[in-house]
Amino acid sequence: MTNFKAFCKDGTLQVVFSDGTQIITDCDGELWDFLIANQDNEEIVKKRLLPKEEVEGKLIADRVQYSNILTLRGNSVYMLDISEQSIPSDFVEKILEAEEEDNEAEIKKFKNFWTLVSLNPDSRVRNNLFWFIRKWNMKITEAGLVVAYRNADIKEESGYSTKEVKNIINSYYQAKYVEGKNPYEIDGGINEMSLGEIYDDIVNKGANSPTYTDQHSHSTIIKLGQPVSMPRSEVDCDQNVTCSFGLHCASAGWLKRNYFGDVGLQVLVNPANICSVPPEDNYGKMRTCEYFPIALVDFDENGDVIEPECPLYNDVAYLKQLTYEGEINNEDVDRYTIIETHLTREQTYDSILKRLESLNNN
């Protein structure tokens, strides 16, 4: 059955598709033969005649109609169980792929990510962040946080040394993820504590881990297991300015050994706290008002980051330590409401945590 109508007269071709789209173009024998051969396959004809971006838009729109997660309104796509912020097209494509493949883990991750992105006050970040993550091959955790990297200088080695921290975290990796053992049943060799207890002491408490600082000002206090933050109002949110005020972190592909510091750190970033995402293809560093250091990283012989093979971030309860206070504003997508509250940080984020738990239980 023909899905479109085509007319050719005096060298001019007119094609009317089933959705009402019309194309008028020059007609030759080769093109007419193509139409005859594909008269029952409208999508192939669309790809041949319509501009690429228009075809992709129509195909995505068709696929969204069958989605249980996404809703199409006009030319925009939404995840209405989370917010009324429109979703960038490249992110829509990945959500559709996950849904069509029944990849529940990816779907949960994307829902958690979009929950936190929807809390970001800057529409430029909301629009560009997923593109930036894909461009630089960055990871999103199950909780929706972004895995990033930065360098720092050693400020003070009290408690555990940098070398001890690396050995402990690597041993934890090896035991739990490679050998399948329980780190809390393995002697850590320090103060009669288990390997798991020492790991918690360093990564989830940060009390005895070394203190690091930024190379530029040497004023920032950076410790594993403790959020590093500054007021968002003091961060330069102009995405067209590549290097300015703010807390910087980058993709593994951007960071190099000794690039603004002699110690490599893996950090988690809440998408709500990202202030500036560069729109350029060749710049892999962003600015935030908070990041959470979770591990030390090594570099290879070329000075490139050696990314940990195991998902250490799954063991970090960072969501309970979020410091960003706010609420999703669906009335005006370009504005954001900061709420005045006397609640603790954990109480302030209780609604977000419940939302994430609800999504993960569905």
Summary of the structure (lengths in Angstrom):
residues: 362
radius of gyration: 25.0
end to end distance: 41.0
largest distance: 90.9
contacts: 1076
relative contact order: 0.11
helix: 36%
strand: 23%
